[in-house]
Amino acid sequence: MNKLAPIKFGTDGWRAIIAEDFTFANVERVAQATADYWNSVQIPGTTKKVVVGFDRRFLSDQFAARTAEIMAGNGFEVTLTSVPTPTQTISFAVKALKGIGGVMITASHNPPAFNGFKLKAHFGGSADPAICQAVEALVDKNPVRSTPLAEAMRKGLVKKKDIREPFFKAIKKLVDFPLISKSGIKFAHEALYGVGAGCFDTLLEGTTCKVTTLNKEHDPNFGGINPEPIAKNYVKTQAFLAKHPHDVCLVTDGDADRVGGMDGRGNPLSTHQIICLLLQHFITNRGQTGRVIKALTTTSMVDKMCAHYGLELVETGVGFKYVCTEMIKGGVLLGFEESGGIGFPGHIPERDGILSGLMLLELLATEKQPLPKLLAGLTKQFGPHCYARIDTHFPLEKRAALMAHCKANPPAKLIKSKVVDVKSYDGVKFIAEDGAWLMLRGSGTEPILRIYAEAKTDADAATLLKLGVKLTTQV
């Protein structure tokens, strides 16, 4: 492989296929550029401290160690995690240490062949596009400088540490942990072979909660699936829950910052259902208020809830980086995205799958009602919202023409309801008078077009997806 292969950053860092582009030589180039960037900026209140973590993917620990060597060689004091660690704990540690930034070696929910280099900013969230672009521009500007790990540790430049305990202590304070502790809830956690495995066992140790962690083994092949919290990856756990019912099952992705779920008998929950359950809990049980931040592809039930309770709703582009930007401004009740990222007030401006699990437990301990009944209550109050999504192959070179065509030629109706609004600041979204919607949006780096839909029935949502596919054939 050409050592000087182009490095292209995505949402909050760089990812590639291991041994093709994601090599030690290329990680060195990106790490040096990152160090150059952090040495070039002065951010008041920060120190020359960097946190480096890693997930359970093939060679992640060694890529992290190499990154730590380069940070040490560029004059930074490095905390290197000693065990695979959830992404949000890196962000939390950066903020707690008043560090300049952090690096997480992970490819999140992507297939096992991938790995990635995620950048975390000083404020405890994902690096924004400006930071990523600045780092990308510095690749190969300077030769790689490094200090061997053993030497760096001997000099105190690198310290290996399990940073999860302070994080666990902090998130326990964000929930009513005494209430959870005495609830006796049977809680299942589908870890999808990711770094979330064992987290809830530790958090709930000594409580009356009964924790079952599923697929907790360290398997770099993730049991033959992608570690993504979507229903097609729940098959084994669904069968287990059907035979061994629990009160709820939370699912975390490969780096444990995103969530999915099932009810206690293995019926999948959409991320939208989880979001709405938690939003209702924050409003009615916690009595909290504030701005609600949602990404464009999130259920319109959120819109109805905010209108009903008189809450300001801010809609962003797709990607938690946009939600993060709003959270940093303050006054936020909850922030979330369709793919399962949820951010909480009083915490870092970062999605957090582990805290989401504790919040679900707090909800169940407060309500003392089964999940299906709580979901039925939401539907009764705000109407049915059935969501569907497909990803289709679509040439990158035709993307702009398709978006322009869709914007200029919206369908007159969705199902039988008149289209009353078209949003085009991130993809193109058609919204009907009855609340149904259809959206087309391309992947940032791949020839993939994502088609999203929501309607009152699953059949109608499927019909809208077919309309979305038909629209792609018009250019």
C-alpha positions as CSV (number, residue, x, y, z in Angstrom):
1,M,0.0,0.0,0.0
2,N,1.2,3.5,-0.8
3,K,2.4,5.1,2.4
4,L,1.3,8.5,1.1
5,A,-2.3,7.4,0.3
6,P,-4.8,10.3,0.7
7,I,-6.2,10.8,4.1
8,K,-9.8,11.9,4.0
9,F,-11.6,12.9,7.2
10,G,-15.3,12.2,7.7
11,T,-17.7,13.3,10.4
12,D,-15.3,13.5,13.4
13,G,-12.2,11.8,12.2
14,W,-10.8,9.3,9.7
15,R,-11.7,5.6,9.1
16,A,-10.5,3.0,6.6
17,I,-10.0,-0.7,6.1
18,I,-7.4,-2.3,8.3
19,A,-4.2,-3.2,6.5
20,E,-5.3,-1.4,3.3
21,D,-5.4,2.3,4.2
22,F,-5.7,1.9,8.0
23,T,-2.0,1.0,8.6
24,F,0.5,2.0,11.2
25,A,2.3,4.3,8.7
26,N,-0.9,6.1,7.9
27,V,-2.0,6.3,11.6
28,E,1.4,7.9,12.3
29,R,0.8,10.6,9.6
30,V,-2.7,11.4,11.0
31,A,-1.4,11.4,14.6
32,Q,1.5,13.8,13.7
33,A,-0.9,16.1,11.9
34,T,-3.2,16.1,15.0
35,A,-0.2,16.9,17.3
36,D,0.8,19.7,14.9
37,Y,-2.7,21.1,15.0
38,W,-2.9,21.0,18.8
39,N,0.5,22.6,19.1
40,S,-0.6,25.4,16.7
41,V,-3.7,26.5,18.7
42,Q,-4.1,28.2,22.0
43,I,-7.3,27.5,23.8
44,P,-7.7,29.3,27.2
45,G,-8.1,27.0,30.1
46,T,-6.6,24.0,28.5
47,T,-3.4,22.1,29.2
48,K,-1.0,20.1,27.0
49,K,-2.8,16.9,28.0
50,V,-4.2,14.3,25.6
51,V,-6.3,11.2,26.2
52,V,-6.0,8.3,23.9
53,G,-8.4,5.3,24.0
54,F,-9.3,2.3,21.9
55,D,-12.1,-0.2,21.2
56,R,-12.1,-4.0,20.7
57,R,-11.2,-4.0,17.1
58,F,-8.2,-5.8,15.6
59,L,-5.0,-4.0,16.6
60,S,-6.9,-1.1,18.2
61,D,-4.7,-1.2,21.3
62,Q,-1.5,-1.1,19.3
63,F,-2.7,1.7,17.1
64,A,-3.6,3.6,20.3
65,A,-0.1,2.9,21.7
66,R,1.5,4.2,18.5
67,T,-0.6,7.4,18.7
68,A,0.4,7.9,22.3
69,E,4.1,7.6,21.4
70,I,3.7,10.3,18.8
71,M,1.8,12.6,21.1
72,A,4.5,12.2,23.7
73,G,7.1,12.9,21.0
74,N,5.4,16.2,20.3
75,G,5.5,17.4,23.9
76,F,2.1,16.2,25.2
77,E,1.3,14.5,28.5
78,V,-0.8,11.5,27.5
79,T,-3.3,9.4,29.4
80,L,-3.5,6.0,27.5
81,T,-6.4,3.8,28.5
82,S,-5.3,0.4,29.8
83,V,-8.5,-1.4,28.6
84,P,-11.0,-1.1,25.7
85,T,-13.2,1.9,26.6
86,P,-16.4,3.5,25.5
87,T,-15.8,6.6,23.3
88,Q,-17.7,9.0,25.6
89,T,-15.3,8.2,28.4
90,I,-12.5,9.7,26.3
91,S,-14.5,12.9,25.9
92,F,-15.3,12.9,29.6
93,A,-11.6,12.5,30.6
94,V,-10.5,15.2,28.2
95,K,-12.9,17.7,29.8
96,A,-12.1,16.6,33.3
97,L,-8.3,17.0,32.7
98,K,-8.8,20.3,30.9
99,G,-6.9,18.6,28.1
100,I,-6.4,20.0,24.6
101,G,-8.1,17.0,23.0
102,G,-8.4,13.3,22.7
103,V,-8.1,10.4,20.2
104,M,-10.3,7.3,20.1
105,I,-9.2,4.4,18.0
106,T,-12.6,3.0,16.8
107,A,-14.8,2.5,13.8
108,S,-17.9,2.5,15.9
109,H,-20.7,0.5,14.3
110,N,-18.8,-0.2,11.0
111,P,-17.9,-3.7,9.7
112,P,-15.0,-5.5,11.5
113,A,-12.6,-4.8,8.6
114,F,-12.7,-1.1,9.4
115,N,-10.9,0.9,12.1
116,G,-10.9,4.7,12.7
117,F,-9.2,7.6,14.3
118,K,-11.8,9.8,16.0
119,L,-10.9,13.3,17.2
120,K,-12.3,14.7,20.5
121,A,-12.2,18.4,21.3
122,H,-11.3,20.2,24.5
123,F,-15.0,20.8,25.4
124,G,-15.7,17.0,25.7
125,G,-17.3,16.3,22.4
126,S,-16.5,15.4,18.8
127,A,-14.2,17.7,17.0
128,D,-16.2,19.9,14.6
129,P,-15.6,20.0,10.9
130,A,-13.3,23.0,11.1
131,I,-10.9,21.1,13.4
132,C,-11.1,18.0,11.2
133,Q,-10.3,20.0,8.1
134,A,-7.4,21.8,9.8
135,V,-5.9,18.5,10.9
136,E,-6.4,17.0,7.4
137,A,-4.6,20.0,5.9
138,L,-1.5,19.3,8.1
139,V,-1.0,15.7,7.1
140,D,2.6,15.2,5.9
141,K,3.6,18.8,6.6
142,N,6.1,17.6,9.3
143,P,8.1,14.4,9.8
144,V,6.7,12.1,12.4
145,R,8.2,12.7,15.9
146,S,7.7,10.0,18.5
147,T,9.1,8.7,21.9
148,P,9.1,4.9,22.4
149,L,6.3,3.9,24.8
150,A,8.5,2.4,27.4
151,E,10.7,5.5,27.5
152,A,7.7,7.8,27.5
153,M,6.2,5.9,30.4
154,R,9.5,6.0,32.3
155,K,9.6,9.8,31.8
156,G,6.0,10.2,32.9
157,L,4.9,11.5,29.5
158,V,2.5,8.5,29.0
159,K,0.4,7.1,31.8
160,K,-1.7,4.0,31.3
161,K,-4.9,4.1,33.2
162,D,-8.4,2.7,33.3
163,I,-10.5,5.9,33.1
164,R,-13.9,4.3,33.4
165,E,-14.4,4.6,37.1
166,P,-14.5,8.5,37.3
167,F,-16.9,8.4,34.3
168,F,-19.2,5.8,36.1
169,K,-19.2,7.9,39.2
170,A,-20.2,11.0,37.3
171,I,-23.1,9.4,35.4
172,K,-24.5,7.8,38.5
173,K,-25.0,11.4,39.8
174,L,-27.0,12.3,36.8
175,V,-29.8,9.7,37.5
176,D,-31.8,8.8,40.7
177,F,-29.4,6.0,41.5
178,P,-30.9,5.2,44.9
179,L,-34.3,4.7,43.2
180,I,-32.7,2.4,40.5
181,S,-30.8,0.5,43.2
182,K,-33.9,-0.6,45.0
183,S,-36.1,-1.2,41.9
184,G,-35.3,-4.9,41.4
185,I,-35.4,-4.4,37.6
186,K,-34.3,-7.3,35.4
187,F,-32.0,-5.5,32.9
188,A,-30.5,-7.1,29.9
189,H,-27.7,-5.6,27.9
190,E,-26.9,-6.7,24.3
191,A,-23.3,-5.5,24.0
192,L,-22.8,-6.7,20.4
193,Y,-19.3,-7.8,21.4
194,G,-18.4,-4.1,21.9
195,V,-16.7,-2.1,24.6
196,G,-20.0,-1.6,26.5
197,A,-19.7,-5.2,27.8
198,G,-19.4,-5.3,31.6
199,C,-20.2,-1.6,32.1
200,F,-23.7,-2.2,33.5
201,D,-22.5,-5.2,35.6
202,T,-20.1,-2.7,37.3
203,L,-22.5,0.1,37.5
204,L,-25.3,-1.9,39.1
205,E,-23.1,-4.1,41.3
206,G,-24.6,-4.3,44.8
207,T,-28.1,-3.1,43.8
208,T,-31.2,-5.2,43.6
209,C,-31.2,-5.0,39.8
210,K,-30.5,-8.2,38.0
211,V,-28.1,-7.7,35.0
212,T,-27.7,-10.1,32.1
213,T,-25.0,-9.1,29.6
214,L,-25.3,-10.8,26.3
215,N,-22.6,-11.2,23.6
216,K,-20.0,-9.8,26.0
217,E,-17.0,-11.8,24.6
218,H,-14.1,-9.9,23.1
219,D,-14.4,-10.9,19.4
220,P,-12.8,-8.6,16.8
221,N,-15.1,-10.2,14.2
222,F,-18.2,-9.2,16.3
223,G,-19.8,-12.6,16.0
224,G,-20.1,-12.1,12.2
225,I,-22.3,-9.0,12.4
226,N,-21.7,-5.2,12.3
227,P,-21.9,-3.9,15.8
228,E,-24.8,-1.6,15.0
229,P,-27.9,-1.3,17.2
230,I,-30.5,-2.3,14.6
231,A,-33.0,-5.1,14.7
232,K,-31.3,-7.5,12.2
233,N,-28.4,-7.8,14.6
234,Y,-30.6,-8.9,17.5
235,V,-31.6,-12.4,16.4
236,K,-29.7,-14.3,19.0
237,T,-30.8,-12.1,21.8
238,Q,-34.4,-12.1,20.7
239,A,-34.5,-15.8,21.0
240,F,-32.9,-15.6,24.5
241,L,-35.4,-13.0,25.7
242,A,-38.4,-15.0,24.3
243,K,-37.3,-17.8,26.7
244,H,-36.0,-15.7,29.5
245,P,-38.1,-12.5,29.8
246,H,-36.5,-9.3,31.3
247,D,-38.0,-5.9,31.9
248,V,-35.9,-4.2,29.2
249,C,-32.9,-4.9,27.0
250,L,-30.6,-2.1,26.0
251,V,-28.3,-2.5,23.0
252,T,-25.1,-0.5,22.6
253,D,-22.9,-0.3,19.4
254,G,-19.3,-1.2,19.0
255,D,-18.0,1.8,21.0
256,A,-21.0,2.1,23.2
257,D,-22.0,5.7,22.4
258,R,-25.2,4.8,20.6
259,V,-28.3,2.9,21.6
260,G,-31.0,0.6,20.4
261,G,-33.2,-1.7,22.4
262,M,-35.8,-4.4,22.9
263,D,-38.7,-4.9,25.2
264,G,-38.3,-7.6,27.8
265,R,-39.5,-10.3,25.4
266,G,-37.2,-9.5,22.5
267,N,-39.5,-7.2,20.4
268,P,-37.2,-4.5,18.9
269,L,-37.6,-0.9,19.9
270,S,-36.7,1.8,17.4
271,T,-34.3,4.5,18.4
272,H,-37.2,6.9,17.9
273,Q,-39.3,5.1,20.6
274,I,-36.4,5.2,23.0
275,I,-35.9,8.9,22.4
276,C,-39.6,9.7,22.9
277,L,-39.8,7.6,26.0
278,L,-36.9,9.5,27.5
279,L,-38.2,12.9,26.4
280,Q,-41.5,12.2,28.0
281,H,-39.7,11.1,31.2
282,F,-37.7,14.3,31.4
283,I,-40.8,16.4,30.9
284,T,-43.4,14.7,33.0
285,N,-41.4,12.8,35.7
286,R,-38.4,14.9,36.1
287,G,-40.2,18.2,35.5
288,Q,-37.4,19.6,33.5
289,T,-37.5,22.1,30.6
290,G,-35.3,23.5,28.0
291,R,-34.6,23.4,24.2
292,V,-35.0,20.1,22.5
293,I,-32.4,19.4,19.8
294,K,-33.1,16.8,17.1
295,A,-31.5,15.8,13.9
296,L,-33.5,16.1,10.7
297,T,-34.2,12.4,10.3
298,T,-35.7,11.9,13.8
299,T,-39.4,11.1,14.3
300,S,-41.9,13.8,14.0
301,M,-43.5,12.6,17.3
302,V,-40.8,14.8,18.9
303,D,-42.3,17.8,17.1
304,K,-45.8,17.0,18.5
305,M,-44.5,16.5,22.0
306,C,-42.6,19.8,21.9
307,A,-45.7,21.6,20.6
308,H,-47.9,20.0,23.3
309,Y,-45.6,20.9,26.2
310,G,-44.6,24.3,24.8
311,L,-40.9,23.5,24.3
312,E,-38.6,25.1,21.8
313,L,-37.5,22.6,19.2
314,V,-34.3,23.1,17.2
315,E,-33.8,20.9,14.1
316,T,-30.2,20.3,12.9
317,G,-28.5,18.6,10.0
318,V,-27.8,14.8,10.3
319,G,-24.8,14.0,12.6
320,F,-24.3,14.4,16.3
321,K,-21.7,17.1,15.6
322,Y,-24.6,19.5,14.9
323,V,-26.5,18.5,18.0
324,C,-23.3,19.0,20.0
325,T,-22.9,22.5,18.7
326,E,-26.4,23.3,20.1
327,M,-25.7,21.6,23.4
328,I,-22.6,23.7,23.9
329,K,-24.8,26.8,23.8
330,G,-26.6,25.5,26.9
331,G,-30.2,25.4,28.0
332,V,-30.8,22.0,26.4
333,L,-33.3,19.4,27.7
334,L,-32.2,16.6,25.4
335,G,-30.3,16.3,22.1
336,F,-30.6,13.3,19.8
337,E,-30.3,11.7,16.4
338,E,-32.0,9.0,14.5
339,S,-29.1,6.6,14.6
340,G,-29.3,6.3,18.4
341,G,-27.1,9.1,19.7
342,I,-28.6,10.8,22.8
343,G,-27.0,13.7,24.7
344,F,-28.0,14.7,28.2
345,P,-27.9,18.0,30.2
346,G,-25.3,18.4,32.9
347,H,-23.0,16.0,31.0
348,I,-20.5,16.3,28.2
349,P,-21.9,17.4,24.8
350,E,-21.6,13.9,23.5
351,R,-23.8,10.9,22.8
352,D,-23.8,8.4,25.5
353,G,-25.2,4.8,25.3
354,I,-24.3,3.9,28.9
355,L,-26.0,6.9,30.4
356,S,-29.0,6.2,28.1
357,G,-29.3,2.8,29.7
358,L,-29.3,4.2,33.3
359,M,-31.9,6.8,32.2
360,L,-34.1,4.0,30.9
361,L,-33.8,2.2,34.2
362,E,-34.7,5.4,36.0
363,L,-37.8,5.7,33.8
364,L,-38.9,2.1,34.5
365,A,-38.2,2.5,38.3
366,T,-40.3,5.7,38.3
367,E,-43.2,4.5,36.2
368,K,-43.4,1.0,37.5
369,Q,-45.2,0.1,34.3
370,P,-44.0,-2.4,31.5
371,L,-42.4,-0.8,28.4
372,P,-45.2,-1.9,26.0
373,K,-47.8,0.0,28.1
374,L,-45.6,3.1,28.2
375,L,-45.2,3.0,24.4
376,A,-48.9,2.5,24.0
377,G,-49.5,5.6,26.1
378,L,-47.2,7.7,23.8
379,T,-49.1,6.4,20.7
380,K,-52.5,7.2,22.3
381,Q,-51.4,10.7,23.1
382,F,-49.4,11.7,20.0
383,G,-50.6,9.2,17.3
384,P,-48.9,6.3,15.6
385,H,-45.4,7.0,14.0
386,C,-44.0,4.2,11.9
387,Y,-40.5,4.7,10.7
388,A,-38.5,2.9,7.9
389,R,-35.1,3.4,6.2
390,I,-33.2,1.8,3.4
391,D,-29.7,2.4,2.1
392,T,-29.2,2.1,-1.7
393,H,-26.2,2.3,-4.0
394,F,-26.2,5.6,-5.9
395,P,-23.3,7.2,-7.9
396,L,-21.6,10.1,-6.1
397,E,-21.3,12.0,-9.4
398,K,-25.1,12.0,-9.8
399,R,-25.9,13.1,-6.2
400,A,-26.0,16.9,-6.7
401,A,-28.3,16.5,-9.8
402,L,-30.7,14.2,-7.9
403,M,-30.9,16.6,-4.9
404,A,-31.5,19.6,-7.2
405,H,-34.2,17.7,-9.1
406,C,-36.0,16.6,-5.9
407,K,-35.9,20.0,-4.5
408,A,-37.4,21.6,-7.7
409,N,-39.9,18.8,-8.3
410,P,-41.4,17.6,-5.0
411,P,-44.2,15.0,-5.2
412,A,-47.7,16.5,-4.9
413,K,-48.7,14.0,-2.2
414,L,-47.3,11.5,0.2
415,I,-49.8,8.6,0.3
416,K,-53.0,10.7,0.2
417,S,-51.7,13.8,2.0
418,K,-50.6,17.0,0.3
419,V,-46.9,17.9,0.6
420,V,-46.7,21.2,2.5
421,D,-43.0,21.7,3.1
422,V,-39.6,20.8,1.5
423,K,-36.4,21.1,3.5
424,S,-33.1,20.9,1.6
425,Y,-30.3,22.0,4.0
426,D,-29.1,18.4,4.4
427,G,-30.5,16.2,1.7
428,V,-34.1,16.8,0.7
429,K,-37.1,16.1,3.0
430,F,-40.7,16.2,1.9
431,I,-43.3,16.8,4.6
432,A,-47.0,16.1,4.2
433,E,-50.0,17.8,5.8
434,D,-50.7,14.8,8.0
435,G,-47.1,14.6,9.3
436,A,-45.9,11.8,7.1
437,W,-42.4,12.5,5.5
438,L,-39.9,11.2,3.1
439,M,-36.3,12.1,2.9
440,L,-33.3,11.4,0.6
441,R,-29.8,12.0,1.8
442,G,-26.4,10.8,0.6
443,S,-23.5,9.4,2.6
444,G,-20.7,11.9,3.1
445,T,-18.0,9.7,1.6
446,E,-19.6,6.6,0.0
447,P,-21.8,6.0,-3.1
448,I,-24.8,5.3,-0.8
449,L,-28.1,7.1,-0.8
450,R,-30.2,6.8,2.4
451,I,-33.9,6.9,2.1
452,Y,-36.0,7.6,5.2
453,A,-39.7,7.6,5.7
454,E,-42.3,8.0,8.5
455,A,-46.1,7.5,8.3
456,K,-49.0,6.2,10.4
457,T,-48.6,2.6,9.4
458,D,-45.7,0.3,8.5
459,A,-47.3,-0.3,5.2
460,D,-47.5,3.4,4.4
461,A,-43.8,3.9,5.4
462,A,-42.8,1.0,3.1
463,T,-44.8,2.7,0.3
464,L,-43.0,5.9,0.8
465,L,-39.6,4.2,0.6
466,K,-40.7,2.8,-2.8
467,L,-41.5,6.3,-3.9
468,G,-38.1,7.4,-2.7
469,V,-36.4,4.7,-4.8
470,K,-38.5,5.8,-7.8
471,L,-37.3,9.4,-7.4
472,T,-33.7,8.2,-7.7
473,T,-34.4,6.9,-11.3
474,Q,-35.4,10.4,-12.5
475,V,-31.9,11.7,-13.1
